[in-house]
Amino acid sequence: MSVSVVMPAKNAAAYIGEAIESVFAQGGDVGELIIVDDGSTDDTVSLVRTLSDSRIRLLANDATGVSAARNLGARMAGRPWLMFLDADDRLRPGAVSTLLIAAKAAQHAIVVYGDYDRIDSKGSPIGRRGRLKRRSKPSGRVLERLAAGNFIVNGGVMIIRSDAFNSAGGFDESLKYCEDWHCWCRLAAVGEFQFIPTLLLDYRLHATNTMTAALRSPEDFFPAVERVFNDKLILGKLPADSTPRLRRDAEVHLLTYAAAQAIRFRRYGEALCYVRRVAQKSPLSTPRAVIRLGLAYAGI
């Protein structure tokens, strides 16, 4: 059992060295690292070319987007498990072996995933999720929970059976944001997930993150809601009467996420606006959204 790590990269010269180092620190559990350059104009490609490890494969994606880059890397992968690691994040020591051990124990799972904490642009810890000792996420048939909101967040905390990823159809290249959530939902329609309560990834927050840049709003994310709740594979595995409720919950989840990000960027007026929209859609969800904002303010 070994993993193909697929790493899309665009103008990632400032961080990709750390990301690659974290991959190879995993030892023989990583069979190959497929780096897919998505039209970088900085030193990303030249930095990768200076590395001599035979497990590195460098591909070009011609700036067609992160989903296309991931799909290309997955098509070229030759290991039984896939991991999608962004070029600005880094794996924690032993992350891949922890996932593979859990995969052996949960033989029916097509996805095994853990948790993450946050670092800043310099690589210093800024998250406090280690304090949430009892933090738990679902295992088994998770589609209904996942359709209500993306609790996985980052592909660097998970390994996916390659054949299951192919069956699910990969990432939707028409989506600009939340394409990973849609992909995870399709995977959840195909098979079972297994959660392990371990911090596996340092998720880097900086001004050019796709999901955390200063100009993001819920409206950027809502096309993915439309895509999820019009996907025949997903709808075919959900209870027929559940979709209006789950769609509302997904919209509330994204509004709450946007509010939490606004808190982290000290945009308190926008955060309040998003919480008001949560209250309009689902008054019962408002207390949970307020708690989520409190955790964001505390750095959790």
Number of C-alpha atoms within 10 A of each C-alpha: 14 17 25 26 28 28 28 28 28 25 18 21 20 14 20 24 17 16 19 23 12 19 22 19 16 16 13 13 20 22 21 23 24 23 28 26 25 22 17 17 12 13 14 21 24 10 13 18 13 8 11 8 11 9 13 18 17 15 17 18 21 13 14 12 19 24 21 21 26 26 22 20 27 24 11 13 21 15 18 16 26 27 23 23 27 25 25 27 25 25 25 17 16 15 22 27 18 17 24 19 12 17 25 11 11 17 10 13 21 23 27 23 26 24 25 22 18 19 19 15 15 11 17 11 14 16 18 14 16 14 9 9 9 8 11 13 16 14 15 16 16 19 24 18 17 20 26 21 23 19 14 19 15 20 20 27 27 27 24 24 20 22 13 21 22 14 12 19 12 23 23 17 15 13 17 16 18 21 22 22 23 25 19 26 24 28 27 26 20 19 17 19 24 24 22 20 14 18 17 24 25 25 27 22 20 16 13 9 11 14 19 18 15 15 10 15 20 17 12 14 20 17 16 22 22 11 16 22 18 12 13 11 17 21 18 10 14 15 9 9 8 11 17 11 10 20 18 16 20 23 22 26 20 24 25 25 24 24 29 28 24 26 22 17 15 12 14 15 11 17 23 17 12 24 23 15 16 26 15 13 15 14 11 11 17 19 13 11 22 18 12 17 25 14 15 19 16 12 15 17
